[in-house]
Amino acid sequence: MIIWNGKQYHCPVEVTMNQLSGKWKSLMLWHLNDGTKRYKELERIVPGVSQKMLTQQLKELEKDGLITRTVYPEIPPRVEYSLTELGKSTFPILKLMHSWAVEELGLSDSEK
């Protein structure tokens, strides 16, 4: 039995899947690897995500320590999201997933 972040797991893969699961989390992490993004930027580059799901998934990623949320006291308020060191450590996993899909789908360079 593994206990991590107050939850019980049976296998390390289960921990990884819990952190990256959800339709949008991996995509958000992938795009945040390119640099800090604002909420509306994420909404644009993750097509099909509703505002409710985007907010929920961002909160979960923040709670799990994969991203940080920075609020700037301006008018209008500015909020930015960026990867933590833990979040950056997921990129090799995401890169492998990307490479696997490119190979399996037989995508050309222009389709990647």
Secondary structure, DSSP 8 states (H G I E B T S, - for coil): -EEETTEEESSHHHHHHHHH-STTHHHHHHHHTTS-EEHHHHHHHSTT--HHHHHHHHHHHHHTTSEEEEEE--SS-EEEEEE-HHHHTTHHHHHHHHHHHHHHHT--GGG-
